Amino acid sequence: MHLLTAKRALRLVGFIRSYSSRSSIESLQAAFRDPSSPFHIPPGTQGPASPDPLFEANPILDSVPELAPREEATQKLLALGYDPSSLWEQSIVWGHHDAFQHVNNAQYVRFFESGRMEWIMSIGNDLGGPTKVQAMLKAQGISFILKSISVNFRRPVTYPDTLLIAHKPHLLDSETLATSKPKRGPPLSHTQFNLHGIAYSYSQRAIVADSDAVIVWYDYDKLKRCDPGEVARNVIWNRMKHASIDGKQVS
């Protein structure tokens, strides 16, 4: 008697569950058909893919176009204080490689040289326009001469690639000024300065090398270093005002 009652009880529970499930489905289907229901789905349409409200992205605010390599590199180097008049694009060719399958280290001295000459021409334009530029390039009168250069190699570069070279002038460090006083002639602060260079890879989107050079004002007619005068020194000084080394203003 008890066993029969138990079996009937189990069948009754199963029937209730089945009825409840069918009832829930039927109620939901009825809600879909009822125009006054918030669950109403008009005929011929589909319901949402998710029960959560969908977020519609604003294409103007949420999509940020990717910068072109040169534009991105320019923004980064100018933010570091490099002179916009010094920007020089250096294409990497297969012949720049060595046996180690990357650009040979000696090539960077030439890359920085090309960028440095771009910067020197901008100085010539400030001092006297195209005529002065040509005189400086041909070593006529007062121009520049390279005293020394050092290069730090940060990342190997491979073909194909393009480097953006930039420069910025900065003052000689106090130790150099204190230990390298000339025996005669004008002080070093009037005749030379440092020029920091950097090379940024478009492919790697990173700085791959940097350099520091000592630049001397030089009188090619007299074949000796010289003080170019206050006007010329101020041209360099004005460039220094906007330059920085490691994020710190040098002026």
Rosetta blueprint (number, residue, H / E / L):
1 M L
2 H H
3 L H
4 L H
5 T H
6 A H
7 K H
8 R H
9 A H
10 L H
11 R H
12 L H
13 V H
14 G H
15 F H
16 I H
17 R H
18 S H
19 Y H
20 S H
21 S H
22 R H
23 S H
24 S H
25 I H
26 E H
27 S H
28 L H
29 Q H
30 A H
31 A H
32 F H
33 R H
34 D L
35 P L
36 S L
37 S L
38 P L
39 F L
40 H L
41 I L
42 P L
43 P L
44 G L
45 T L
46 Q L
47 G L
48 P L
49 A L
50 S L
51 P L
52 D L
53 P L
54 L L
55 F L
56 E L
57 A L
58 N L
59 P H
60 I H
61 L H
62 D H
63 S L
64 V L
65 P L
66 E L
67 L L
68 A L
69 P H
70 R H
71 E H
72 E H
73 A H
74 T H
75 Q H
76 K H
77 L H
78 L H
79 A H
80 L L
81 G L
82 Y L
83 D L
84 P H
85 S H
86 S H
87 L L
88 W E
89 E E
90 Q E
91 S E
92 I E
93 V L
94 W H
95 G H
96 H H
97 H E
98 D L
99 A L
100 F L
101 Q L
102 H L
103 V E
104 N L
105 N H
106 A H
107 Q H
108 Y H
109 V H
110 R H
111 F H
112 F H
113 E H
114 S H
115 G H
116 R H
117 M H
118 E H
119 W H
120 I H
121 M H
122 S H
123 I H
124 G H
125 N H
126 D H
127 L H
128 G H
129 G H
130 P H
131 T H
132 K H
133 V H
134 Q H
135 A H
136 M H
137 L H
138 K L
139 A L
140 Q L
141 G L
142 I E
143 S E
144 F E
145 I E
146 L E
147 K E
148 S E
149 I E
150 S E
151 V E
152 N E
153 F E
154 R L
155 R L
156 P L
157 V L
158 T L
159 Y L
160 P L
161 D E
162 T E
163 L E
164 L E
165 I E
166 A E
167 H E
168 K E
169 P E
170 H E
171 L L
172 L L
173 D L
174 S H
175 E H
176 T H
177 L H
178 A H
179 T H
180 S L
181 K L
182 P L
183 K L
184 R L
185 G L
186 P L
187 P L
188 L H
189 S H
190 H H
191 T H
192 Q E
193 F E
194 N E
195 L E
196 H E
197 G E
198 I E
199 A E
200 Y E
201 S E
202 Y L
203 S L
204 Q L
205 R L
206 A E
207 I E
208 V E
209 A E
210 D E
211 S E
212 D E
213 A E
214 V E
215 I E
216 V E
217 W E
218 Y E
219 D E
220 Y L
221 D L
222 K L
223 L L
224 K E
225 R E
226 C L
227 D L
228 P L
229 G L
230 E H
231 V H
232 A H
233 R H
234 N H
235 V H
236 I H
237 W H
238 N H
239 R H
240 M H
241 K H
242 H L
243 A L
244 S E
245 I E
246 D L
247 G L
248 K E
249 Q E
250 V L
251 S L
